[in-house]
């Protein structure tokens, strides 16, 4: 073999050996990194488990996330201890992608580790079992799916089937049965009627019935627990995040809507472009920009009785959240273009989510069985329409409670951390807002201590 060939062969052999060494070293580094990452996960989990936390506005929260530096603080009742948790988001994201957008919530970090009971729908036969932890036993999507995004963007509403079990629906209806005499009917001849007499939505004259204070009922009732679950149900949180963003909040007081046979519906209303006036409505507006959906107000209905085709109840004009014009005369009353007004078929236990920017209403009820839904409205963290989130504790003897008045006090009874976070007033996430994470844990986004101290020095208040 010529000398030049031998030299080339030697160089190639050396390169091959070096390449093999590099690959071997890289493999060792990656394995060590995985071990370190696993150790980091375990250390983080341990940090959560040894801490009984109380870090924000009387809420027990798992961690505070510093949005500037990615450094978190875990605080305990006996004091505070700095702990690096900057890997939390990436760990959750990694776990999420590795598990194809779904995984069992029974394995997530717990905000209150001392309470280990997880929610299990199999326990419904005896009672509605709840836990103040973020540990959920059933597997749900961790984000709004591509199918769900498409359908919601296309139609302005979406139906999630079978969110609640028959046992849960039964429990909710039993709680309503106890309060039938508390329902308020929108009687004929008053301004409370929602449809014009003689029109398609008016029915045979009976008024719609409303029942309020649904989140203030005795918490020992299983039905009360079911209705509170709507605030942060693990099947619904990904949709709330996909439509409203993290930090979403309850905007209106929820209530029961009931219709007896022949009861009036509700003429069409709403719209990003108001269906009656043709004016832009920023309070209800729907937008989608660069695959980023936002609805400034989201209606969410827990269906408590079956709504088969032709039964009546909730109706919608699909796609009207993107309309640029007001409706033709007569359509809002259901007298014209009825083929474009759809009454979706739903079953008890389904949940309907619709943008208030989508034109919607209700048809007169045609069945002997009373129609029932529980209607909630949610908004993004910084948006607000209703004002029941403040001013409800003016008669409270506790001055501190009075100064931080919020929703009616009974609403807070028995709430999990995630559910309580949804009752926060409107303000930006970075100002210490508790946020529900995709896995059900609750963290708080915060600014640096220097910025917070600067605001206190400048304004004399905790927040600007």
N, C-alpha and C positions, 0 to 999 in steps of 0.2 A: 504494500500500500504506500503511495507517495507520502512524503512528509507532510505536505499541506493538508492531505485528507485526514492523516492521523491527528493533526492539530485541530481540524474542524470537528472531528469525532470526539476528541477530548473535551473541547469547549461545549459541545452539545450534551455530553454526559454530565459535565459540571452543571450546566443550566438545568438539566433534568433533575439532578440531585437537589439543587437549590430550590427548584420549583416544588419538588416533593416535600422538602423541608418546610417551605413557606406554607404549603397547604396543610401539613401536619400541625405546624405552629398555630396557623389560623384556626384550625379545628379545635385545638386545645384552648385557645383564647375564647372562642365562641362557647365552648362547653363551660369554661370557668365563668364567663359572663352570664350564662343561663343559671349556673349555680348561684352567682351573686344576685341575679334578678329574683330567683326563687326565694333566696334568703331575705332580699329586700321586701318582697311581698309578705313573707311571713313576719318580718319585723314590723312592717306597717300594720299588719293585721293584729299583731300582739299589742302594738301601741294603742290601737282602738279598743282592744279587749280589756286593757287595764285602766282605761280612763272612763269615768262617769262624767260626761261633759255637760257644761252649761255655759255656752259661749255667746249667746245672742238673744236678747229680748225674751228671757225666760224660756227659750227653746233649747232642748238638749240636741246639740248638733255634733256630727262626727268630726268635722275639721273645718278650719278656716283656710281658704285658699288666697294667697297673696298674688294678685293678678300682675304685679310688676315684676316679681322675682321668682315666682313659682315656689316659694318657701311657705310651708304651712305651719300652723300652730295648733297643738292639741291642748285644750284647757280642761282642768278638772275642778271639782268643787272645792278641793283643799288647796288649790293653787294652780299655777300654770307651768308647763314644761314645753320648751321648744322642741319640736320633732320635725324632721324633714319629711314631707309627704309630696314632694314635687312629682314623684313617679306615679301618683294615684291615677291621674287622668290618662297617662299613657298606658298604664297597666290595664285599666278598664277598657280602653280602646283596643289594646292588643287582645284581651280576652274576648271582646266583642267580635273582632274580625275572625279570630280563630274558631269561633263557634258559629259562624255563618249567620250572624245577626240575631241569634237566639241562644239563650242558655238558661239554666235553672237558677232562679233567684234564691234558692235555698243555700247557695254557696257564697253569697256576697258578704262583704264586711257589714257588720251590724252596728247601728248607731247606739243601741242600748244592749250590749252583749249579754247582760245578766238575764234578759228575758229571751228565752230561746224558742218559745212557741211560735211556729210559723203558721201563716194562714193556709188552711187546707180546705178545699171545697168538699172533700169527703166528709168533713166534720159537720156539714150542714144538716145532716139528718137529726142531730141532737141540738145544735145551736150554731149561731154565727160566730165562729172563732176568730179572734183578732189578736194582733200583737203590735206593740209600739216599736218593734224593730223594723228594719227594712228587709227582713228575710221573707221572701215569697216562695211558696213551694211549687207553684206551677210555672211552666216555661212559656214566656211571652216574647214577642219581638222587642228588641231594645231600641228600635227607631221606626219611624213611619216607613212602611215598605214602598217600593217604587210603584206597585199597583195602587196602593192607597193614595199616594201623591197624585198619580195620574187621574184617578177617579174623582178625587176631591177637586182638583184643579179643573177638570172637565165639567163637572156638574154643580159644584158649589156646596155639595153635601156628600156624606158617605154613611153607610149603615154598617156597624160592626155587630155581627151576629153572635148571640149567645154569650154575652159578656157576664150575665148573672144567671145563676142556676135557678131551676124551678123552685127550689126551697127558699132561695133568697127573695125571689119575686113574691112568693107566698107570704113570707115574713113582712115585706114592705106593705103588701095589701092588707094584711091583718092590722098593722098599725094605722092604716088609713081608715079601715072599717070602724075602729074605735072612735074616730073623730068625724064621722059622717055629718053629725049635727053642727060641726064647726065650719063646714064648707059655706062659702059666701057665693050666692048665685047672682049673676049679672042680670037682674030682672028687666023685663020689658018696660020701655018708657023712660029709661035712664040713659045717661051718657056713657054708661059702662058697657053697653052692647058693642060687640065687635064686628057686626055685619049689618048691612042696611036691609030693613024690612022689605020683603018682596023679591030679594035677590037670591041667587043660587046658594049662597053661604048661610042664609038666615035660618034655614030649617023650618020647623013647625011652630016655633015661638018660645020654646024653653031656653033658659039662659045657661051659659057655661058656668060651671062651679069651680071655685078656686079654694085651695087649702094651703095656708102658709105655716111658717115656723117649723118646717120639716127637719131642720138641723138642730132644733132646740128640744125635740121630744126626749122623753126619758131614755137615757142611754142604755139602760138595762134591757130595753126592748130590742129584739133582733132587727126589727124593721128600721129602727133609727140607725143601727150600725150599717145596714145595707146602704141607706141613703147617703151616709157620710163617706162611704167607700168611693163614691163617684168623684170625690175631690182629687184622689190620686190613685185610682185603680191601676194596677200594673199593665193591664191590657190597653188602657186609655192614655197613660202618660206619654208613650211615644207619639201618639197623635196630637196630644196637647202641645208637645214640644215641636212637632213638625209644622203645626199651624200657628201657634202662638209664641213659641220660643221658650227657652229655659227661664224660670222665674215667673211663669204664668200665674195668674191670680184669679180668684173668684170675684166677679164684678157685680152681680145681682144676688139678692136673696133667692134661693131656690123655692119652688112651690109646686104643689100638685094641681094639675089641670084635669078636671073630670067633666064628661059629657054624658047625660042620659039620652035615651032615644029621642030623636028629633031636636036635640039641643043645637043651638047656633054654632057655627064655626067662627072663623076670623077672616075678614077680607084680606087680600094680598097686601103685603107691606114690606118695607125694607128695600135693600138695593144699594150697591155702591153709588149708583146714580138712582136717587129716590124714584120709585116706580110711579109716584103720583105727581110730584113737582118737577122732576127732571133735574133737580139740583144735585151736585156732588155731596155725598154724605161722608165726611172723614171719620165720624164716630163708628161707622159700620164697615168701612171700606175694606175690600179684598185686593191684595196685590200679589204678584208673583214676578220676581226679577232675578235673573240668573239662577233659576231653580230654587229660589228662596221664597217660600210661601209665607204670607202673613195675612191674618184676618184681625181687624181691630176689635171685633166683638164676635165671639163664637157661641152659638146656641148648642146646647147638648141635652138631649132628651133620653131619659131612662124609660123605656117602654114597659108598662106594667100590665097591659092587656093586649091580646092579639088584634092586629089591624089588617085584616084580609082585604083583597081588592074590593072596592065598593062599600066598605064599612064607613069610610069618612075619616076625619081627623087630619093629621099633618099633611099638608100638600106643598108643593114646591114647583117653581119654574126652573128646570135645570138649565144651567149656563147663564142665568140672569145676573150673576155676580160680575159678569164682564160686559153687561149691556151698557150702551152709551146714551140710551134714550128712555124717556118715560113710557109707561104702558099705554096702549090704545084705550080709549074710553070704553068702559064696560068690562074690561078684563079683570080689574082689581076686585070686582064683585062676583067673578066667576060666570058672568053672563055671556061673554064672548071668548072665542079661542080656547075653549075648554080642553081641546086636544093637546094643548101645550102645558096644561096644569096637571101635574102628576101627584097621585096619592100613593106613596111607596108602601108596599106590603111589608109589615114587620110583625114579629112575634114577641111575646112577653119575654123580657130578658135581653132583648136587643138594645143597642144604644145608637141614636142618630146624632151625628155631628153636622152642623150646618153653619156656614158663614152668615152672619146677619146682613152681609152684603148680597146675599142671595135672596131674591124675592120669594116669600113663603107666606103661608097662612094655614087655615084649617077648614075642612069641609064639615058640613052638618053631619051629626052622628046618626047612623041608621039602625043600630043594633039594640036589642033588649039589654044586653050586658053593658054596664057602665064603662065608658072609655076612661082610661087613666094613664097619665104620664107624669114624670117629675122633671121639670124644666130647670136647667142651670144655664148660666151665662158666664163665660170666662173671657179674660182679655190678656194681652201681653203685659209684661212687668210694668211698663211706664204708661200704659193706656188706662183710661177710666171713663165710664159712662155713668154708672150708679154711684150713690154716695152713702150706702149703708155701712161702709167700712169704718166710719167714725161717727162720734156723737151719740153713742148708745149707752154711755155710762155716766151721764151727767148727774144722776142721783146716787152715784156710788159714794160710800163713806170714805173709801180709800182714795186719798188725793192723788197718789201716784197712778192708780188705775184710771182715775178720772182724766188725768192729763194725757194718758196714752190710750184714750178710749178707742175701741174698735167695734167689731161685730158684737151682737148680743152675746153675753158671757156664756150662756148655755151651749152655744155652738162649739165651744172649745172642749167640752167634756168628752173624754175618751179618744181624742184625736191622736193619730200617730204624728211623728215629726214631719213626715211628708205632707200629710193633710193639713197640719197647722201652718206649714210654709205657704200653702195656697191662700191663706187668709190674710197674708201681708198686704198693707196698703200699696199704692202705686209709687214706685221709685226705682232708680236704675240698679241693676244687679251689682255693680261694683261698690255700692254703698251699703255693704254688709247685708245683702239680701240672701236669705236661705234659698237654695236652689235644689230641686230634686234631680239627682243624677239618673242616667238611663238605667242603672241597676237598682234604683230605689233608695240609695243612701241620700242623705241631705248634707250639703256643704254650704259654706258661706263665702261669697266672693268679697274681697276686701282690698282697700288701698294700703299703701305703706303707712307705718306708724307716724312717720315724719309728716306726711300729708294730712293725716287725721289731726295730729297735734297742731299743725299750721292753721287748719280751719277753726280749731278750738280757740287758739290764740287770736285769730283774726276776727271771728264772729262772736265768740263767747258761747257758742253752741257746739254740740257734737257733730252736726252735719251742716253743710252749707245750704 
